[in-house]
Amino acid sequence: MNVSAKPISYTDKMRVKIDSNPDRREYSKRLGAIERVFGNISVNKGMNKFTLRGQEKVNAQWQMYCLVHNIEKLRNSLH
């Protein structure tokens, strides 16, 4: 009887990756660096939803959100 193995889900692959020590350290760095940006954009600036429709318009709106974030970072680095 030929039983094909069930493919491993992306969640399971990520779980295995995070459980290894080197990858766990790397992932924790990401949480500190990347998640802070999304938190600042969505919570502090109130930019937590897109008001436009369509992929192109949403991409442009996201780039504007990021531009606001980066301009603020530049302003803070000058002071």
QUIGI-V735995 format. One record per residue. RES is the residue in one small letter. OMEGA is omega in whole degrees, 0 to 359 (none if undefined). NEAR is the number of other ideal C-beta (glycine too) atoms within 12 Angstrom. D_LAST is the distance of its C-alpha to the last C-alpha in Angstrom with 1 decimal. Layout:
# QUIGI-V735995
res->{RES & RES}
omega->{OMEGA & OMEGA}
near->{NEAR & NEAR}
d_last->{D_LAST & D_LAST}
This chain:
# QUIGI-V735995
res->{m & n & v & s & a & k & p & i & s & y & t & d & k & m & r & v & k & i & d & s & n & p & d & r & r & e & y & s & k & r & l & g & a & i & e & r & v & f & g & n & i & s & v & n & k & g & m & n & k & f & t & l & r & g & q & e & k & v & n & a & q & w & q & m & y & c & l & v & h & n & i & e & k & l & r & n & s & l & h}
omega->{182 & 180 & 179 & 181 & 178 & 180 & 180 & 181 & 178 & 178 & 179 & 177 & 180 & 179 & 179 & 182 & 182 & 181 & 177 & 187 & 181 & 181 & 178 & 178 & 180 & 180 & 180 & 175 & 180 & 180 & 181 & 185 & 187 & 184 & 178 & 179 & 180 & 178 & 179 & 181 & 186 & 186 & 186 & 182 & 178 & 180 & 188 & 174 & 179 & 182 & 181 & 178 & 179 & 185 & 183 & 180 & 178 & 177 & 179 & 179 & 178 & 178 & 176 & 177 & 180 & 178 & 177 & 180 & 182 & 176 & 177 & 178 & 178 & 179 & 180 & 180 & 180 & 182 & none}
near->{3 & 4 & 5 & 6 & 6 & 7 & 8 & 12 & 10 & 10 & 10 & 13 & 14 & 15 & 15 & 14 & 18 & 19 & 13 & 14 & 11 & 12 & 17 & 17 & 14 & 16 & 20 & 15 & 14 & 16 & 16 & 13 & 14 & 15 & 16 & 17 & 24 & 20 & 17 & 23 & 28 & 18 & 13 & 16 & 19 & 12 & 24 & 14 & 12 & 20 & 15 & 16 & 11 & 11 & 11 & 12 & 14 & 16 & 15 & 17 & 21 & 23 & 18 & 20 & 28 & 20 & 17 & 21 & 24 & 17 & 15 & 20 & 17 & 12 & 11 & 11 & 9 & 8 & 7}
d_last->{71.4 & 68.2 & 65.2 & 61.9 & 58.9 & 56.4 & 53.1 & 50.2 & 47.6 & 43.9 & 43.2 & 45.6 & 44.2 & 40.6 & 42.1 & 43.8 & 40.7 & 38.5 & 41.2 & 41.1 & 38.8 & 36.8 & 36.2 & 35.3 & 32.5 & 31.3 & 31.4 & 29.5 & 26.6 & 26.7 & 26.7 & 23.5 & 21.7 & 23.4 & 24.4 & 20.9 & 20.0 & 23.3 & 22.8 & 19.4 & 20.9 & 24.2 & 23.5 & 20.1 & 20.2 & 24.0 & 24.8 & 27.7 & 30.5 & 31.3 & 32.9 & 34.5 & 37.6 & 38.4 & 36.7 & 35.3 & 33.7 & 32.3 & 30.8 & 29.2 & 27.9 & 26.5 & 24.7 & 23.1 & 22.0 & 20.5 & 18.8 & 17.2 & 16.0 & 14.7 & 12.9 & 11.1 & 10.3 & 9.1 & 6.9 & 5.5 & 5.6 & 3.8 & 0.0}
